[in-house]
Amino acid sequence: MKTKRRNATDLCVSDSARKHEVQREIDSFLRAISSYPDRFAREPYLSFQQHLSSIVTTAHPPSTDE
């Protein structure tokens, strides 16, 4: 019985963490969309994908918890 409760709790925590991560991804994408025109004006050869990647990397540096 305890195992089932623990799994349900873990699932809720996991679901909540995933929702938070998705929201961060959406926020980064929207930030990239709004800032790309200004950056493109300065760097006309910069693709949107490169710009988005720099936004995501700046907003969410890689984890070093491993």
PyRosetta script that sets phi, psi and omega in degrees:
from pyrosetta import init, pose_from_sequence

init()
pose = pose_from_sequence("MKTKRRNATDLCVSDSARKHEVQREIDSFLRAISSYPDRFAREPYLSFQQHLSSIVTTAHPPSTDE")
pose.set_psi(1, -44.6)
pose.set_omega(1, 179.6)
pose.set_phi(2, -61.9)
pose.set_psi(2, -36.7)
pose.set_omega(2, -179.9)
pose.set_phi(3, -60.5)
pose.set_psi(3, -44.2)
pose.set_omega(3, 179.6)
pose.set_phi(4, -63.6)
pose.set_psi(4, -41.0)
pose.set_omega(4, 178.9)
pose.set_phi(5, -65.4)
pose.set_psi(5, -41.9)
pose.set_omega(5, -180.0)
pose.set_phi(6, -63.1)
pose.set_psi(6, -43.2)
pose.set_omega(6, 179.5)
pose.set_phi(7, -63.9)
pose.set_psi(7, -39.6)
pose.set_omega(7, 177.9)
pose.set_phi(8, -64.8)
pose.set_psi(8, -40.5)
pose.set_omega(8, 178.1)
pose.set_phi(9, -65.8)
pose.set_psi(9, -44.7)
pose.set_omega(9, 177.9)
pose.set_phi(10, -60.1)
pose.set_psi(10, -39.9)
pose.set_omega(10, 179.3)
pose.set_phi(11, -63.2)
pose.set_psi(11, -42.0)
pose.set_omega(11, 179.3)
pose.set_phi(12, -64.7)
pose.set_psi(12, -42.1)
pose.set_omega(12, 178.5)
pose.set_phi(13, -65.4)
pose.set_psi(13, -43.9)
pose.set_omega(13, 179.3)
pose.set_phi(14, -62.5)
pose.set_psi(14, -43.8)
pose.set_omega(14, 179.3)
pose.set_phi(15, -62.8)
pose.set_psi(15, -42.9)
pose.set_omega(15, 179.2)
pose.set_phi(16, -64.8)
pose.set_psi(16, -43.0)
pose.set_omega(16, 178.9)
pose.set_phi(17, -63.7)
pose.set_psi(17, -40.4)
pose.set_omega(17, 179.7)
pose.set_phi(18, -65.4)
pose.set_psi(18, -43.0)
pose.set_omega(18, 178.1)
pose.set_phi(19, -60.9)
pose.set_psi(19, -40.6)
pose.set_omega(19, 178.7)
pose.set_phi(20, -63.8)
pose.set_psi(20, -43.7)
pose.set_omega(20, 179.6)
pose.set_phi(21, -63.8)
pose.set_psi(21, -42.3)
pose.set_omega(21, 178.2)
pose.set_phi(22, -62.2)
pose.set_psi(22, -42.4)
pose.set_omega(22, 179.1)
pose.set_phi(23, -62.8)
pose.set_psi(23, -39.0)
pose.set_omega(23, 177.5)
pose.set_phi(24, -63.7)
pose.set_psi(24, -40.0)
pose.set_omega(24, 178.3)
pose.set_phi(25, -64.6)
pose.set_psi(25, -42.4)
pose.set_omega(25, 178.4)
pose.set_phi(26, -63.1)
pose.set_psi(26, -45.3)
pose.set_omega(26, 179.1)
pose.set_phi(27, -60.1)
pose.set_psi(27, -42.4)
pose.set_omega(27, 178.9)
pose.set_phi(28, -64.0)
pose.set_psi(28, -42.3)
pose.set_omega(28, 179.7)
pose.set_phi(29, -63.4)
pose.set_psi(29, -44.8)
pose.set_omega(29, 179.3)
pose.set_phi(30, -64.9)
pose.set_psi(30, -37.7)
pose.set_omega(30, 177.0)
pose.set_phi(31, -63.6)
pose.set_psi(31, -40.7)
pose.set_omega(31, 179.2)
pose.set_phi(32, -66.1)
pose.set_psi(32, -41.4)
pose.set_omega(32, 178.7)
pose.set_phi(33, -60.5)
pose.set_psi(33, -44.8)
pose.set_omega(33, -175.7)
pose.set_phi(34, -74.4)
pose.set_psi(34, -26.8)
pose.set_omega(34, -176.6)
pose.set_phi(35, -97.2)
pose.set_psi(35, -12.0)
pose.set_omega(35, -176.8)
pose.set_phi(36, -61.4)
pose.set_psi(36, -43.8)
pose.set_omega(36, -178.6)
pose.set_phi(37, -56.2)
pose.set_psi(37, -43.6)
pose.set_omega(37, 179.1)
pose.set_phi(38, -65.2)
pose.set_psi(38, -42.7)
pose.set_omega(38, -179.6)
pose.set_phi(39, -67.8)
pose.set_psi(39, -38.4)
pose.set_omega(39, 179.1)
pose.set_phi(40, -64.7)
pose.set_psi(40, -34.5)
pose.set_omega(40, 177.7)
pose.set_phi(41, -61.6)
pose.set_psi(41, -35.6)
pose.set_omega(41, 179.0)
pose.set_phi(42, -83.4)
pose.set_psi(42, -32.5)
pose.set_omega(42, -176.0)
pose.set_phi(43, -132.0)
pose.set_psi(43, 79.5)
pose.set_omega(43, -172.9)
pose.set_phi(44, -63.9)
pose.set_psi(44, -15.8)
pose.set_omega(44, 179.3)
pose.set_phi(45, -94.3)
pose.set_psi(45, 2.5)
pose.set_omega(45, 179.6)
pose.set_phi(46, -79.8)
pose.set_psi(46, 125.6)
pose.set_omega(46, 177.8)
pose.set_phi(47, -80.7)
pose.set_psi(47, 161.0)
pose.set_omega(47, 177.0)
pose.set_phi(48, -63.1)
pose.set_psi(48, -37.9)
pose.set_omega(48, 179.5)
pose.set_phi(49, -60.9)
pose.set_psi(49, -41.6)
pose.set_omega(49, 177.8)
pose.set_phi(50, -64.3)
pose.set_psi(50, -42.0)
pose.set_omega(50, 179.3)
pose.set_phi(51, -64.2)
pose.set_psi(51, -46.8)
pose.set_omega(51, 178.7)
pose.set_phi(52, -59.3)
pose.set_psi(52, -43.5)
pose.set_omega(52, 179.7)
pose.set_phi(53, -60.3)
pose.set_psi(53, -40.6)
pose.set_omega(53, 179.2)
pose.set_phi(54, -68.9)
pose.set_psi(54, -34.2)
pose.set_omega(54, 177.3)
pose.set_phi(55, -66.3)
pose.set_psi(55, -47.2)
pose.set_omega(55, -178.2)
pose.set_phi(56, -64.6)
pose.set_psi(56, -43.1)
pose.set_omega(56, -179.4)
pose.set_phi(57, -64.3)
pose.set_psi(57, -40.4)
pose.set_omega(57, 179.1)
pose.set_phi(58, -68.6)
pose.set_psi(58, -42.0)
pose.set_omega(58, -177.4)
pose.set_phi(59, -75.2)
pose.set_psi(59, -30.7)
pose.set_omega(59, -174.8)
pose.set_phi(60, -135.9)
pose.set_psi(60, 77.3)
pose.set_omega(60, 179.3)
pose.set_phi(61, -57.9)
pose.set_psi(61, 150.1)
pose.set_omega(61, -180.0)
pose.set_phi(62, -57.6)
pose.set_psi(62, 143.2)
pose.set_omega(62, 179.8)
pose.set_phi(63, -74.5)
pose.set_psi(63, 142.4)
pose.set_omega(63, 177.6)
pose.set_phi(64, -115.9)
pose.set_psi(64, 27.1)
pose.set_omega(64, -176.9)
pose.set_phi(65, -81.2)
pose.set_psi(65, -3.0)
pose.set_omega(65, -175.1)
pose.set_phi(66, -72.2)
pose.dump_pdb("model.pdb")
